């Protein structure tokens, strides 16, 4: 889980006019799967990003993401069956094109929340975007009458470039809701809601989250029981995936759509690795979507992170590989087989630096590096392994600001020649000159 839906990220508030956006500049519409969308000054989705739609890696049988998906779904089916029938519905083919209402408003994400920033999301226009998390579908599925469901799919976020970040990744989100009789089958005296809360008229009650232990509309008993079930359920899941000896810990967290909220971390290769976010769904979300007599828990996890840890896959770009040397390692395997990825062979990296002076109205702190990363990825494609900031410099006399980035190139399936890297690097230089009005040093 990256930090997007946590409140902490500090964003530069200065929006500058060199925002990189091929689509907005050259055409009034964006075409995605034969549907045309009117573009506007929010449009920042690039042709490269659009090309990932429909790949559905999580549904390709020999892809590690699909194996992890099936193992988690299987765990759910085993944990929750009623008279031999699963009590969960699974949605793994929902369109990634969503409205800002679905991705943010329905989930109580404030209008000024950093996760809405253009620098973090791929907007089609001011009303539509490529979903930034699977939670975007939570309200519509609740509204359609579902209580227990799983949503799996590709999500899109603008971010830095390195071996664990890719602008498209996959998430699995879950909602489990229960009525009073289901939660407390043997205690008809216990309730989900405080007596002051009238569930027929929820809008008359201001539900607060100032108490760290619970939402003000919920009873402590209901919250604590849901918390225990949620945590047991998730620990069971990581034990099924990683084995009973896996070391884990819970960390208090904040998400606009749950309260209380937690993150689960597992101890993996000498580090604590955050694998999921979860919590008790804010009652406003349930009340707006329909069900007025339930309490629900929800969680969301990233499939790439789990797959990389489980199968020791060192680079997130490998998930997209169509090379048989990669895919055959995951083909026709027992779902729970222990697989350790063996590098087919490692091709050398090529690193070229790029330094430039910023135009006068932009400083080293207001430069939109995510715009830069997108442009690098647009031109270099998947051979871009990493882009790292190497140096910031302010000229003592002219006061001009300058940045230097190292771009690491590596093809996953063959050796790149210095000449072909130099050509791509030159193309990147030319593109940033025209997109950001910088001067190459
Ligand atoms: N949507 C969150 C993210 O992408 C993860 C998450 C947290 C999902 C809590 C949930 C939840 O359903 O309850 O960072």
Boltz pocket constraint, residues with backbone or C-beta under 6 A from the ligand:
constraints:
  - pocket:
      binder: B
      contacts: [[A, 1], [A, 2], [A, 3], [A, 4], [A, 5], [A, 6], [A, 132], [A, 133], [A, 134], [A, 135], [A, 173], [A, 174], [A, 255], [A, 257], [A, 258], [A, 262], [A, 277], [A, 278], [A, 279], [A, 297], [A, 298], [A, 299], [A, 300], [A, 301]]
      max_distance: 6.0
